[in-house]
Amino acid sequence: MPYATLSLDNGVHAKILSDRISHTHEGITVQIYGHRSTGHDREAAELIRQRLDEQPG
């Protein structure tokens, strides 16, 4: 379901998404669609890259 993955990638909270797609618990939504998501992984990598670039040396 591209909608769910794109929603998670673009910062829609898992609880809101789970309600919209009729999951009982947000954990189910994250379990099913979170592993397919790469948006947050890219954000995390970029954040660390920026911090490393800021280091003196």
For each residue, the residues with C-beta under 8 A, 3 or more apart:
1: 4 5 21 33
2: 5 6
3: 6 7 21
4: 1 7 8 17 21 29 32 33
5: 1 2 8 9 33 36 37
6: 2 3 9 10
7: 3 4 10 12 17 20
8: 4 5 12 14 17 29 30 33 34 37 39 40
9: 5 6 37 38 39 40
10: 6 7 39
11:
12: 7 8 16 17
13: 16 17 26
14: 8 17 18 26 27 29 30 34
15: 18 19 26
16: 12 13 19 20
17: 4 7 8 12 13 14 20 21 26 29 33
18: 14 15 21 23 24 25 26 28 29
19: 15 16 22 23
20: 7 16 17
21: 1 3 4 17 18 29
22: 19
23: 18 19 26 28 29
24: 18 28
25: 18 28 29
26: 13 14 15 17 18 23 29 30
27: 14 30 31
28: 18 23 24 25 31 32
29: 4 8 14 17 18 21 23 25 26 32 33 34
30: 8 14 26 27 33 34
31: 27 28 34 35
32: 4 28 29 35
33: 1 4 5 8 17 29 30 36 37
34: 8 14 29 30 31 37
35: 31 32
36: 5 33
37: 5 8 9 33 34 40 41
38: 9 41 42
39: 8 9 10 42 43
40: 8 9 37 43 44
41: 37 38 44 45
42: 38 39 45 46
43: 39 40 46 47
44: 40 41 47 48
45: 41 42 48 49
46: 42 43 49 50
47: 43 44 50 51
48: 44 45 51 52
49: 45 46 52 53
50: 46 47 53 54
51: 47 48 54 55
52: 48 49 55
53: 49 50
54: 50 51
55: 51 52
56:
57:
